[in-house]
Amino acid sequence: MKKVICILMTAALCFSMLLSGCGQVSPLSAESRKASSESAAKLEGELKINVAQGSYAKNMWQQLANAFVKENPGVKVTITVDPEIETLTGQMKEAGDCPDLMFVPLGRVQGMTETKLENNAMLDLSDLLGEVIPGEAKTVKDKMLPGVNNGAFSKNGKQLLLPSFFSPAGLVYDQHLFQENGWQVPKTWDEMWALADQAKAKGISLFAYSKPEDLETFFYGMLANTDPTLLSNVCSYQEGVWNSDQGKKVLNTFAKLASYTDGTVPANANDENYLKNEQLLLEDKVLFMPGESGILDQTAQETKAEGFEWGFAPVPSFESQKDQTLYTVISECWIPTAAADQELAKKFLVWSYSDEAAAICAQFGETTVVQKAETQLDQAHQAFYSQHGDQLTNGLITDEFLPASASDMKDLRSSLFGTFGALVSGEVTPESWSQGVITATDTLRTKRNAST
């Protein structure tokens, strides 16, 4: 899935890294250095990696490439980082230059990953789970946090995508604004509506979102806080799921939230103007937005209200006596079957689960899906991850829509999130919106069943 939320920049960032030693790497033991040296003698060639992220991620990927090349001096790494990586990848393939490794998750608007999955154009990565990480004693599977390798990543018993990064997803807000007004962060939806009325008296709206796709992880959080089983059933398109009492409660609450959403949001919820919606939160004109830890880095240079201080909370629960459940976004990676150097891509993937790679990513506020990676973050980022509590050891909640064709997934997401703006503006009624969601779910389930 969030997938990681990115600030879109227009310039493509392409760079080639040879052995340079400029990345900060963790010291290795003598045994690890020996193992790495033996591995390095065997690796050579050019590795081309495409990454779907904004310009803020450039330095992180450069240091990752430098560290890998330092241990494998016979390798050249070329990484292309761009928020519109799907377009660049298409151009590369037309020129006969297919990338070897893709850090492009499910759930993106372009639907490239879903299309490749549907067309069986991804390499089976099942064998990598048992690979021992260079310089370490554990396998890739052993290093992964419990719950990060969910059912959306496999097809017909084959592991076609691997989880790479994770982030807690919930609501972001300005702590200073809450402290200044003596407000408490709501833990239930009843408390949320009461707070909305208090904020409205001060001319502040309850809710905003940057673009429709940013509502997805928030929606998963609502489902998880109702019942993790409900989340699983919705993501697998179970028959009758929206007609259950729990399903109806979620749809009704989501529709009600539209009536508390700032009225200017729908017109700006697009690639050209979404920053205006984010600015509503940064200037204390709304209380909450869906967000992940990456928003700290993505908005670092944006203008903020005086005293603004980031806060993060799980989506409210429906019951006052029930603990809130935090949803976790996973970003995935995969290897195209058309990749020129599949084996070298596999080697990089295995290395990316190392402690060394995790330490590099943590410097830039990113967390790989290995255990304890979040402990290396700075205090501001750790404040987000601390909300996980015992989920980090007992199992993260990461269910997401099981993939179908890109067009079918687009239709489903349009019914759920694309039409949310019409709910805000009053162009559609909650009843017609709910029926659209039910119809889209039924249609997708029928198509999936027919294809199996």
C-alpha positions as CSV (number, residue, x, y, z in Angstrom):
1,M,0.0,0.0,0.0
2,K,0.9,3.7,1.6
3,K,1.9,3.4,1.1
4,V,4.4,6.5,2.1
5,I,2.7,9.9,1.5
6,C,5.0,12.1,-0.6
7,I,5.2,15.8,-1.4
8,L,5.2,15.8,-5.2
9,M,8.1,17.5,-6.9
10,T,8.3,17.8,-10.7
11,A,12.0,17.2,-11.3
12,A,13.2,13.6,-11.8
13,L,16.3,12.9,-9.6
14,C,18.6,10.4,-11.3
15,F,22.0,9.6,-10.1
16,S,24.6,6.8,-10.4
17,M,26.7,5.7,-7.4
18,L,30.0,4.0,-7.7
19,L,32.2,3.1,-4.7
20,S,32.4,6.4,-2.8
21,G,32.3,5.7,0.9
22,C,30.4,8.9,1.5
23,G,27.5,7.2,3.3
24,Q,27.4,6.8,7.0
25,V,27.6,3.1,7.8
26,S,27.6,1.1,11.0
27,P,30.9,-0.6,12.0
28,L,31.1,-4.3,11.2
29,S,32.7,-7.0,13.2
30,A,35.8,-8.8,11.8
31,E,33.6,-11.8,10.9
32,S,31.0,-9.6,9.2
33,R,33.8,-7.8,7.3
34,K,35.1,-11.1,6.1
35,A,31.7,-12.3,5.0
36,S,31.0,-9.0,3.3
37,S,34.4,-9.2,1.5
38,E,33.7,-12.7,0.3
39,S,30.3,-11.6,-0.9
40,A,31.7,-8.5,-2.6
41,A,34.2,-10.6,-4.6
42,K,31.2,-12.4,-6.2
43,L,29.0,-9.4,-7.0
44,E,29.4,-7.3,-10.1
45,G,27.2,-5.6,-12.7
46,E,24.9,-2.6,-12.9
47,L,21.8,-2.4,-10.8
48,K,18.9,0.0,-11.8
49,I,16.5,0.9,-9.1
50,N,13.3,3.0,-9.5
51,V,11.7,4.6,-6.4
52,A,8.3,6.3,-6.1
53,Q,9.1,9.1,-3.7
54,G,9.6,12.9,-3.6
55,S,12.9,14.8,-3.7
56,Y,13.2,14.8,0.1
57,A,14.2,11.1,-0.2
58,K,17.1,11.6,-2.6
59,N,19.9,11.7,0.1
60,M,18.6,8.6,1.8
61,W,18.7,6.5,-1.3
62,Q,22.1,7.9,-2.3
63,Q,23.5,6.8,1.1
64,L,21.9,3.3,0.8
65,A,23.5,2.9,-2.7
66,N,26.9,4.1,-1.5
67,A,26.9,1.7,1.4
68,F,25.9,-1.3,-0.8
69,V,28.6,-0.4,-3.4
70,K,31.2,0.0,-0.7
71,E,30.7,-3.6,0.3
72,N,30.4,-4.7,-3.4
73,P,32.9,-2.6,-5.4
74,G,32.2,-4.5,-8.6
75,V,28.6,-3.1,-8.6
76,K,27.3,0.1,-10.1
77,V,24.0,1.4,-8.8
78,T,21.8,3.8,-10.7
79,I,18.7,5.0,-8.8
80,T,15.9,7.1,-10.2
81,V,13.8,8.8,-7.5
82,D,10.6,10.6,-8.7
83,P,7.0,11.0,-7.5
84,E,5.8,10.2,-11.0
85,I,8.1,7.2,-11.4
86,E,5.5,5.2,-13.3
87,T,5.8,7.6,-16.3
88,L,9.6,7.4,-16.2
89,T,9.5,3.6,-15.9
90,G,7.3,3.4,-19.0
91,Q,9.8,5.6,-20.9
92,M,12.7,3.5,-19.8
93,K,11.0,0.3,-21.0
94,E,10.2,1.8,-24.4
95,A,13.9,2.5,-24.7
96,G,14.7,-1.1,-23.8
97,D,16.0,-0.2,-20.4
98,C,13.9,-2.0,-17.8
99,P,14.7,-1.3,-14.2
100,D,15.9,-4.2,-12.0
101,L,14.2,-3.3,-8.8
102,M,11.0,-1.3,-8.1
103,F,10.2,0.4,-4.8
104,V,6.7,1.3,-6.0
105,P,3.9,0.2,-3.6
106,L,0.3,-0.9,-4.2
107,G,-2.5,1.7,-4.0
108,R,-1.0,4.4,-6.1
109,V,-3.2,6.3,-8.5
110,Q,-1.4,5.0,-11.6
111,G,-2.0,1.4,-10.7
112,M,1.3,0.1,-12.2
113,T,2.0,-2.3,-9.4
114,E,-1.5,-3.8,-9.6
115,T,-1.2,-4.2,-13.3
116,K,2.2,-6.0,-13.1
117,L,0.8,-8.2,-10.4
118,E,-2.3,-9.0,-12.5
119,N,-0.2,-9.8,-15.6
120,N,2.2,-12.0,-13.7
121,A,5.1,-9.7,-14.5
122,M,6.8,-9.9,-11.1
123,L,9.5,-12.3,-10.0
124,D,8.7,-14.9,-7.3
125,L,10.6,-13.7,-4.2
126,S,9.7,-16.5,-1.9
127,D,13.2,-17.8,-1.7
128,L,14.5,-14.5,-0.3
129,L,12.6,-14.9,2.9
130,G,15.0,-17.6,3.9
131,E,18.2,-15.8,2.8
132,V,20.7,-14.9,5.5
133,I,21.5,-11.1,5.6
134,P,25.2,-10.5,4.7
135,G,27.2,-9.9,7.9
136,E,24.4,-11.0,10.2
137,A,23.0,-14.3,11.5
138,K,19.3,-13.8,10.8
139,T,17.2,-14.4,7.7
140,V,15.0,-11.8,6.0
141,K,11.9,-13.5,7.5
142,D,13.5,-13.5,11.0
143,K,14.3,-9.8,10.8
144,M,10.8,-8.7,9.8
145,L,8.3,-7.3,12.3
146,P,5.3,-9.5,12.9
147,G,2.4,-8.6,10.7
148,V,4.1,-6.7,8.0
149,N,4.0,-9.4,5.4
150,N,0.3,-9.4,4.7
151,G,-1.9,-11.3,2.2
152,A,-1.9,-8.6,-0.5
153,F,1.8,-9.4,-1.3
154,S,1.3,-13.0,-2.6
155,K,-0.5,-14.6,-5.5
156,N,-1.0,-18.3,-6.1
157,G,1.3,-19.2,-3.3
158,K,4.1,-17.0,-4.6
159,Q,5.6,-14.0,-2.7
160,L,5.6,-11.4,-5.4
161,L,6.1,-8.3,-3.3
162,L,8.1,-7.8,-0.2
163,P,7.4,-5.2,2.6
164,S,10.1,-2.6,2.7
165,F,9.1,0.4,5.0
166,F,6.4,0.9,7.6
167,S,4.8,3.9,9.2
168,P,1.9,4.4,11.7
169,A,-1.1,6.0,10.2
170,G,-3.7,8.1,12.1
171,L,-4.5,11.7,12.7
172,V,-2.1,14.6,12.8
173,Y,-2.8,17.9,14.6
174,D,-1.2,20.9,16.3
175,Q,-0.5,20.1,20.0
176,H,0.0,23.8,20.7
177,L,-3.5,24.7,19.5
178,F,-5.0,22.0,21.8
179,Q,-3.0,23.1,24.8
180,E,-3.9,26.8,24.2
181,N,-7.6,25.9,24.2
182,G,-7.6,23.3,26.9
183,W,-8.8,20.6,24.5
184,Q,-8.2,16.9,24.8
185,V,-7.5,14.7,21.8
186,P,-10.7,12.6,21.4
187,K,-10.5,8.9,21.9
188,T,-14.1,8.1,20.7
189,W,-16.2,9.4,17.9
190,D,-18.7,10.9,20.4
191,E,-15.8,12.9,21.8
192,M,-14.8,13.9,18.3
193,W,-18.2,15.4,17.5
194,A,-18.3,17.3,20.8
195,L,-14.9,18.7,20.1
196,A,-16.0,19.7,16.6
197,D,-18.7,21.8,18.0
198,Q,-16.3,23.6,20.4
199,A,-13.8,24.3,17.5
200,K,-16.6,25.5,15.2
201,A,-17.4,28.2,17.8
202,K,-13.9,29.5,17.2
203,G,-14.1,29.3,13.5
204,I,-12.1,26.2,13.2
205,S,-13.2,23.1,11.1
206,L,-12.8,19.6,12.4
207,F,-11.3,17.8,9.4
208,A,-9.4,18.2,6.1
209,Y,-7.5,15.9,3.8
210,S,-4.9,16.7,1.1
211,K,-6.2,14.4,-1.7
212,P,-8.8,11.6,-1.8
213,E,-6.2,8.9,-1.8
214,D,-5.0,10.1,1.6
215,L,-8.4,9.0,3.1
216,E,-7.6,5.3,2.5
217,T,-5.3,4.6,5.5
218,F,-7.6,6.7,7.7
219,F,-10.5,4.5,6.6
220,Y,-8.5,1.3,7.4
221,G,-7.9,2.8,10.9
222,M,-11.7,3.3,11.3
223,L,-12.2,-0.4,10.4
224,A,-9.5,-1.7,12.6
225,N,-10.8,0.3,15.6
226,T,-14.2,-1.2,15.1
227,D,-12.8,-4.8,14.8
228,P,-9.6,-6.0,13.1
229,T,-11.8,-8.8,11.7
230,L,-14.0,-6.3,10.0
231,L,-10.9,-4.7,8.4
232,S,-9.9,-8.1,7.1
233,N,-13.3,-8.9,5.7
234,V,-13.6,-5.5,4.0
235,C,-10.2,-5.9,2.4
236,S,-11.1,-9.3,1.1
237,Y,-14.5,-8.1,-0.2
238,Q,-16.6,-10.5,1.9
239,E,-20.2,-10.8,0.9
240,G,-22.5,-8.8,3.1
241,V,-19.7,-7.0,5.0
242,W,-21.3,-3.6,4.5
243,N,-24.7,-4.8,5.6
244,S,-23.5,-5.9,9.0
245,D,-24.0,-3.6,12.0
246,Q,-20.3,-2.9,12.2
247,G,-20.1,-2.2,8.5
248,K,-23.0,0.2,8.6
249,K,-21.6,2.0,11.6
250,V,-18.3,2.7,9.7
251,L,-20.0,3.9,6.6
252,N,-22.4,6.1,8.5
253,T,-19.5,7.6,10.5
254,F,-17.4,8.2,7.5
255,A,-20.3,10.0,5.8
256,K,-21.0,12.0,8.9
257,L,-17.3,13.1,8.9
258,A,-17.9,14.7,5.5
259,S,-20.4,17.2,7.1
260,Y,-17.6,18.3,9.5
261,T,-15.0,18.7,6.8
262,D,-13.8,22.2,5.8
263,G,-15.9,23.2,2.7
264,T,-12.9,24.4,0.8
265,V,-11.2,21.1,0.7
266,P,-12.8,19.3,-2.3
267,A,-11.9,22.0,-4.8
268,N,-8.2,21.8,-3.8
269,A,-8.0,18.0,-3.4
270,N,-5.9,17.5,-6.5
271,D,-2.3,17.4,-7.7
272,E,-2.2,21.1,-8.4
273,N,-3.7,22.5,-5.2
274,Y,-3.5,19.9,-2.4
275,L,-0.9,22.0,-0.5
276,K,-3.7,24.5,0.2
277,N,-5.5,21.8,2.1
278,E,-2.4,20.9,4.1
279,Q,-2.0,24.5,4.9
280,L,-5.4,24.5,6.6
281,L,-3.9,22.3,9.3
282,L,-0.6,24.1,9.5
283,E,-2.4,27.5,10.0
284,D,-4.8,26.1,12.6
285,K,-7.8,26.4,10.4
286,V,-8.7,22.7,10.9
287,L,-8.1,20.4,13.8
288,F,-7.1,17.1,12.1
289,M,-5.8,15.6,8.9
290,P,-5.0,11.9,8.1
291,G,-1.2,11.6,8.3
292,E,1.9,9.5,8.8
293,S,5.3,10.2,10.2
294,G,6.6,11.3,6.8
295,I,4.6,14.5,7.1
296,L,7.3,15.8,9.4
297,D,9.8,15.9,6.6
298,Q,7.5,16.7,3.8
299,T,6.2,19.9,5.4
300,A,9.5,20.9,7.1
301,Q,9.8,24.1,5.0
302,E,6.1,25.1,5.0
303,T,4.7,28.1,6.9
304,K,3.1,27.1,10.2
305,A,1.1,28.9,12.9
306,E,3.1,30.4,15.7
307,G,4.0,27.7,18.2
308,F,2.9,24.9,16.0
309,E,4.0,21.5,17.3
310,W,3.1,18.2,15.6
311,G,0.8,15.8,17.4
312,F,-0.3,12.3,16.3
313,A,-3.1,10.1,17.5
314,P,-4.9,6.9,16.4
315,V,-8.3,7.1,14.7
316,P,-11.0,7.3,17.4
317,S,-12.8,4.2,18.6
318,F,-16.5,3.7,18.8
319,E,-16.5,2.5,22.4
320,S,-15.2,4.4,25.4
321,Q,-13.9,1.3,27.2
322,K,-12.0,0.0,24.2
323,D,-8.4,0.8,23.5
324,Q,-7.6,2.5,20.2
325,T,-6.0,0.4,17.6
326,L,-3.3,1.9,15.3
327,Y,-3.2,1.0,11.7
328,T,0.2,0.6,10.0
329,V,1.0,1.5,6.4
330,I,3.4,-0.8,4.5
331,S,5.4,0.2,1.4
332,E,6.3,-2.7,-0.9
333,C,9.1,-3.5,-3.4
334,W,9.3,-6.0,-6.3
335,I,11.4,-7.2,-9.2
336,P,10.1,-7.2,-12.8
337,T,10.3,-10.4,-14.7
338,A,11.9,-8.3,-17.5
339,A,14.7,-7.1,-15.2
340,A,18.2,-7.6,-16.8
341,D,19.9,-8.5,-13.5
342,Q,17.4,-10.2,-11.3
343,E,20.1,-11.8,-9.1
344,L,21.8,-8.5,-8.3
345,A,18.4,-7.0,-7.5
346,K,17.8,-9.9,-5.1
347,K,21.1,-9.3,-3.4
348,F,20.3,-5.6,-2.8
349,L,16.9,-6.6,-1.5
350,V,18.3,-9.0,1.1
351,W,20.9,-6.4,2.1
352,S,18.1,-3.8,2.5
353,Y,16.9,-5.7,5.6
354,S,20.3,-5.3,7.3
355,D,20.9,-3.3,10.5
356,E,23.2,-1.1,8.4
357,A,20.4,-0.2,6.0
358,A,18.0,0.4,8.8
359,A,20.4,2.8,10.5
360,I,20.8,4.8,7.3
361,C,17.1,5.1,6.7
362,A,16.5,6.2,10.3
363,Q,18.7,9.2,9.8
364,F,16.1,10.4,7.3
365,G,13.0,9.6,9.3
366,E,12.2,6.3,7.5
367,T,11.9,2.9,9.1
368,T,12.5,-0.4,7.3
369,V,10.3,-3.3,8.4
370,V,13.0,-4.8,10.6
371,Q,12.7,-5.2,14.4
372,K,13.9,-2.2,16.5
373,A,14.3,0.0,13.4
374,E,12.1,2.7,15.0
375,T,14.3,3.0,18.0
376,Q,17.0,4.7,15.9
377,L,14.7,7.6,14.9
378,D,14.9,11.1,16.4
379,Q,12.5,12.1,19.1
380,A,10.0,13.8,16.8
381,H,9.6,10.7,14.6
382,Q,9.6,8.3,17.6
383,A,6.6,10.1,19.0
384,F,4.6,8.7,16.1
385,Y,5.9,5.1,16.4
386,S,5.5,5.0,20.2
387,Q,1.7,4.9,19.6
388,H,2.2,1.3,18.4
389,G,2.6,0.0,21.9
390,D,2.8,-3.8,22.1
391,Q,1.7,-4.1,18.4
392,L,5.4,-4.0,17.5
393,T,5.9,-7.3,19.3
394,N,2.4,-8.9,19.1
395,G,1.8,-8.0,15.4
396,L,1.0,-4.9,13.4
397,I,-2.3,-4.4,11.7
398,T,-1.5,-3.9,8.0
399,D,-4.4,-5.4,6.1
400,E,-5.2,-3.6,2.8
401,F,-7.4,-4.2,-0.2
402,L,-6.4,-7.4,-1.9
403,P,-5.2,-6.4,-5.4
404,A,-7.3,-6.7,-8.5
405,S,-6.9,-5.1,-11.9
406,A,-5.8,-1.5,-11.9
407,S,-9.2,-0.4,-13.4
408,D,-11.2,-2.4,-10.8
409,M,-9.2,-1.0,-7.9
410,K,-9.6,2.5,-9.3
411,D,-13.4,2.1,-9.4
412,L,-13.5,0.8,-5.8
413,R,-11.3,3.6,-4.5
414,S,-13.3,6.2,-6.5
415,S,-16.5,4.9,-4.9
416,L,-15.1,5.1,-1.4
417,F,-12.7,8.1,-1.5
418,G,-13.1,9.8,-4.8
419,T,-16.7,10.8,-4.1
420,F,-16.0,11.9,-0.6
421,G,-15.7,15.5,-1.8
422,A,-19.2,15.2,-3.2
423,L,-20.4,14.2,0.2
424,V,-18.7,17.3,1.7
425,S,-20.3,19.6,-0.9
426,G,-23.7,17.9,-0.6
427,E,-23.7,16.8,-4.2
428,V,-24.4,13.2,-3.2
429,T,-26.3,12.0,-0.1
430,P,-24.9,9.6,2.5
431,E,-27.4,7.0,1.3
432,S,-26.3,7.1,-2.3
433,W,-22.7,7.2,-1.4
434,S,-23.1,4.1,0.9
435,Q,-24.9,2.2,-1.9
436,G,-22.1,3.1,-4.3
437,V,-19.6,1.5,-2.0
438,I,-21.7,-1.6,-1.6
439,T,-22.1,-1.9,-5.3
440,A,-18.4,-1.4,-6.0
441,T,-17.5,-4.0,-3.4
442,D,-19.9,-6.6,-4.8
443,T,-18.7,-6.0,-8.4
444,L,-15.1,-6.4,-7.4
445,R,-15.8,-9.6,-5.4
446,T,-17.7,-11.1,-8.4
447,K,-14.8,-10.3,-10.8
448,R,-12.2,-11.8,-8.4
449,N,-14.2,-15.0,-7.9
450,A,-14.6,-15.3,-11.7
451,S,-10.9,-15.1,-12.2
452,T,-9.9,-17.8,-9.7
